[in-house]
Amino acid sequence: MTDTVTDTATDTVTDTATDTATEELTPEQRRRTAMLEKIARIEEQNRKAVEAGGKYIERHHQRGKLTARERIELLVDEGSAFLELMPLAGWGSDFAVGASMVTGIGVVEGVECMIVANDPTVKGGALNPMSLRKSFRAAEIAEKNMLPSINLTESAGADLPTQKDIFIPGGKGFRDLTRSSAMKLPTISVVFGNSTAGGAYVPGMSDYVIMVKERAKVFLAGPPLVKMATGEETDDESLGGAEMHSRISGSSDFLAQDEQDAIRLARRCMARLNWRKKGNPPAATYAEPDLDPEELLDLFPEDLKEPFDPREAILRIVDGTSADNAVPFDEFKPLYGSSLCVGWAKLHGHPIGIVTNARGVLMSEEAQKAAQFIQLANQKDTPLLFLHNTTGYMVGKDYEQGGIIKDGAKMINAVSNSKVPHLTVIMGASYGAGNYGMNGRAYDPRFLFTWPSAKSAVMGSEQLAGVMEIVARESAEKKGEPFNAEEFQGIKDFVMQAVEDQSLPEFLSGLVYDDGVIDPRDTRTVLGICLSVIDNQPIEGAMNFGVFRM
């Protein structure tokens, strides 16, 4: 029996089980086949997140309750998109894929919101260290993009076996809630079930609180702990039930009859916020890309060492030629520093500047060009999109003497001090300081996504293993000892495999080093949503940068 990959675009079936069949494919078909295999691998991991509750999903339904994703589906406007963020959080760890939580951006009553929903089918929605990391990132996105938040709460609280990794940093979540309110970013909390101990502060610190009758339980300590601590005997309902909080404590603003009613009330709260965007609206009309986004699967080489022209990808992502004969992509300094491609475009009507790697390596000219372009984007208050496929900055005697360090520092200076919003997509390689210069996670992009073909590390696995071998040889020579290359090969193989495994997009996504691994064909849509979110507030570029070493 052979494995097959079906190409829905051309309606062909490619046999991938034999070398002979693969050799008969064109380069484009080989690239498509390889990319589809990577996409399928990521989709399988996404399914694990959706199905993380296993048998408990059915038990949840039998109790007449909705799952986290079902609640979100009812909450968002009909026909609108929900951009799920960090779905692979926890991948490769001891915790369920998804980290017992669903986060994303949805439109509720016409307002873009950050939605955070506990998944009660996974350990009762208990929060583990990866849940914490995921929720912190969601709060950061909401704050930087001025998004109201809706918390769909049903959680057993902290995962007690890992409390040492949760308790101290977990207080940041409460801080974020109160700061959001001070920034006039309302938070709506809908409590569907348990929200106890530290979790009780989520509704306690939200601006609007809705509790489901006979379901919500919100208290700092449950009846057993109260009895142990004070000797008082009480029950769940009188201690922290929805009716008690709605009638007596005042901790609940609205008493919902059931889950559907709670979601209706949440939508009404959002409708009454009088929310309006404060940024510049995009062009009223725009053209779809001149080239078919489906062809993005045919472009990217399986071997990241192969050259790749990013302009081919850009023309399948940005707005196409419009009625006024606008050029889809205006390249800046095309003849200078040609290993880096920069220029202006529009995406869903939003003006953007694009910085992307044309041949992977960054040299002095490329770094200088990037620094100048980033300054220009700040001068005209235009967001920047970084498309990665870089092996890093060039090394060697001539380049060091030519000032690659100070020129690379110019680029990193510009990226670090730029004030316009940054978006990052890692398409392929993102190695070494190239990750930094191209606005990697450490440089606080508003959003960062990866393609299934992406790899990020200090350097490629072969280079890293090779460096280790050179160092080991030199060390043996200094000691006057023979170097056993055959024995060291086992170490090289182990290191190469470890680096490869830790460079995979699902590994990095599991650590919440990106906001999601996306199908290349969805890049335009995902970026369009992100640009719309960014438009919640005015864009103001930097007035000053640090010292550029000359």
C-alpha positions, -999 to +999 in steps of 0.1 A: +000+000+000+013+035-009+008+069+007-008+095-016-011+132-015-041+147-033-037+181-050-071+197-049-060+226-071-051+205-101-071+174-092-041+151-096-030+123-073+008+120-068+023+087-056+049+097-030+059+062-021+085+055-048+115+075-058+107+069-095+074+087-092+090+116-074+117+119-100+091+123-127+076+154-110+085+189-121+103+211-095+070+229-088+052+196-082+079+184-059+077+216-039+039+214-037+040+177-026+066+185+001+046+215+014+013+196+014+029+169+035+041+195+060+007+212+060-010+178+067+014+172+096+005+205+112-033+199+106-029+166+124-015+184+154-043+210+152-068+182+154-051+170+186-058+204+201-095+203+191-099+167+204-077+171+235-107+164+258-112+129+244-140+110+260-147+140+283-161+160+254-191+136+252-195+137+290-195+175+288-223+174+262-243+149+282-244+175+310-260+199+286-228+220+283-210+235+253-174+230+245-150+260+244-151+262+206-189+258+205-192+287+228-169+308+206-189+299+175-221+312+191-204+343+204-188+357+172-208+373+145-223+349+120-202+345+089-172+363+105-137+348+107-122+336+140-084+338+140-073+312+165-040+320+181-014+296+195-034+264+189-003+242+193+008+257+227+021+228+248+031+206+219+059+183+229+054+189+266+037+169+293+005+189+287-023+185+262-018+203+228-036+236+231-028+240+268-064+235+280-074+269+265-086+284+232-075+319+223-081+341+193-095+372+177-131+373+167-157+399+158-186+403+182-213+428+174-190+443+148-161+447+173-128+429+171-122+412+204-096+390+221-114+358+232-100+335+258-119+303+266-110+277+291-114+241+278-132+223+307-129+190+289-091+190+295-085+184+332-115+206+340-098+235+323-070+236+349-042+260+341-007+247+336+025+266+328+018+265+291-017+278+297-001+307+316+023+315+288-005+314+262-028+336+283+000+361+288+006+364+251-031+368+244-032+397+270-002+413+254-018+411+219-050+427+233-031+455+251-008+464+222-037+464+197-063+480+219-087+451+219-116+445+243-115+410+258-141+383+265-132+355+289-153+324+286-145+310+321-148+274+334-117+263+351-107+241+380-080+266+388-042+259+389-029+225+379-017+217+415+012+193+405+028+222+387+018+250+410+054+260+416+056+272+380+022+289+381+016+306+414+043+334+414+041+344+377+003+339+376-003+371+394+006+389+362-028+378+348-046+398+375-024+428+369-032+427+332-069+426+338-068+457+360-044+476+337-067+468+307-096+485+326-074+515+333-066+517+296-103+517+287-100+482+273-131+465+287-131+429+298-162+408+298-162+376+319-188+349+312-187+322+339-201+289+328-189+267+357-162+266+383-140+297+387-125+291+421-095+301+442-072+324+421-096+318+392-123+337+411-103+369+405-109+367+367-146+377+370-137+397+402-114+420+381-134+421+349-156+451+340-187+431+331-196+397+347-222+373+335-229+341+355-249+311+344-277+301+368-271+269+388-238+263+369-214+291+379-194+286+411-172+315+421-154+314+455-119+318+469-123+286+488-147+257+484-169+242+512-142+216+523-115+242+526-138+267+544-146+240+569-110+232+575-100+268+578-129+282+599-151+253+609-180+267+590-203+243+571-217+257+538-227+246+503-216+256+468-246+277+460-247+298+491-209+301+491-204+311+454-234+304+433-246+326+404-278+336+422-260+345+454-235+367+435-263+383+414-286+390+444-263+394+475-226+399+468-230+419+436-201+402+420-223+392+391-238+419+369-261+396+349-277+363+358-280+341+327-306+313+325-284+290+305-252+290+283-269+304+253-285+332+273-250+340+288-236+343+253-265+366+242-258+388+272-221+390+264-230+401+229-253+428+243-225+441+266-202+443+236-229+461+215-232+488+243-195+496+245-198+524+219-165+510+205-149+526+175-116+523+157-092+553+160-068+544+133-068+553+096-093+532+076-079+512+047-088+519+011-125+513+004-117+491-025-087+469-034-078+442-059-071+406-052-034+395-059-024+395-095-010+360-090-029+330-075-021+325-038-026+287-044+007+288-062+025+296-030+027+259-025+048+255-057+074+282-049+091+273-016+120+249-019+120+218+004+158+223+008+162+257+025+196+261+009+180+265-026+175+300-038+140+315-036+127+347-050+105+363-024+089+386-049+070+356-063+055+352-028+048+389-023+028+391-055+006+363-043+000+380-009-004+417-015-032+436-033-030+434-071-032+460-098-062+482-092-082+504-115-058+532-112-030+510-125-011+510-092+020+487-091+013+458-066+049+461-052+072+491-054+107+478-047+131+502-030+168+502-039+164+471-061+200+472-074+217+477-040+221+450-014+202+426-036+202+398-010+175+418+008+143+429-009+123+458+005+094+479-009+059+493-005+026+476-011-010+474+001-027+444+017-065+444+020-063+482+013-038+488+042-004+504+032+026+483+043+063+482+040+078+448+033+113+435+043+122+401+030+153+380+023+160+374-014+190+350-010+192+342+027+224+358+038+226+394+051+256+415+043+266+451+050+247+465+021+216+446+030+218+457+066+222+494+056+193+492+031+170+477+057+179+503+083+171+531+059+139+515+048+127+510+084+134+547+091+113+557+060+084+535+072+085+553+105+086+586+088+054+578+069+037+559+098+035+527+078+034+492+093+061+468+084+059+431+073+090+410+077+091+378+056+120+355+069+142+332+049+176+340+063+207+321+073+220+351+092+247+378+088+277+370+066+309+358+083+345+358+071+376+380+073+366+403+045+332+409+059+344+414+094+370+440+081+342+455+061+322+462+092+295+436+092+291+439+129+284+476+130+263+474+098+242+446+113+239+467+145+224+495+124+196+471+112+190+458+147+190+493+160+163+503+135+142+473+142+145+477+180+135+514+180+109+514+152+075+524+166+053+514+137+035+480+141+055+450+129+042+418+115+064+388+110+060+356+089+088+330+090+086+313+057+118+292+058+151+296+076+155+320+104+189+314+118+213+333+141+212+370+144+193+371+112+162+362+133+169+393+154+175+417+125+144+404+107+122+412+138+119+378+155+099+371+186+124+389+209+117+422+191+080+422+200+062+420+166+024+426+170+019+392+154+043+364+144+033+334+123+053+306+107+048+284+077+051+246+080+084+249+061+099+272+087+130+264+108+146+286+135+178+280+155+212+294+163+223+279+130+215+250+107+221+215+121+249+207+097+267+239+105+264+234+142+276+198+141+304+208+119+315+236+142+315+211+171+337+187+151+362+215+143+364+225+180+368+189+191+396+183+165+415+215+176+411+205+213+425+170+206+454+185+187+463+209+216+463+180+240+484+159+216+457+133+214+443+115+183+409+125+171+385+096+165+363+109+137+343+077+135+335+079+172+326+116+170+302+109+141+277+094+165+278+127+185+274+147+153+244+126+142+227+130+176+233+168+177+220+172+141+189+153+149+183+172+181+187+206+163+164+195+135+137+184+160+140+216+179+139+238+148+105+224+136+076+249+136+054+228+159+082+226+185+086+264+185+049+269+184+045+246+213+067+269+233+045+299+222+074+314+202+049+322+174+012+329+173+004+300+150+016+278+121-004+288+091-010+273+056+009+296+032-023+300+012-039+316+042-012+342+047-030+370+030-062+365+050-044+361+083-023+393+077-055+411+066-071+403+100-040+414+118-038+448+099-074+454+107-068+448+144-037+471+143-060+498+129-078+502+163-054+530+171-034+557+152+000+546+139+029+569+149+064+561+138+096+567+158+110+602+161+144+591+173+167+561+169+198+551+188+233+559+176+240+543+142+276+533+142+293+546+111 
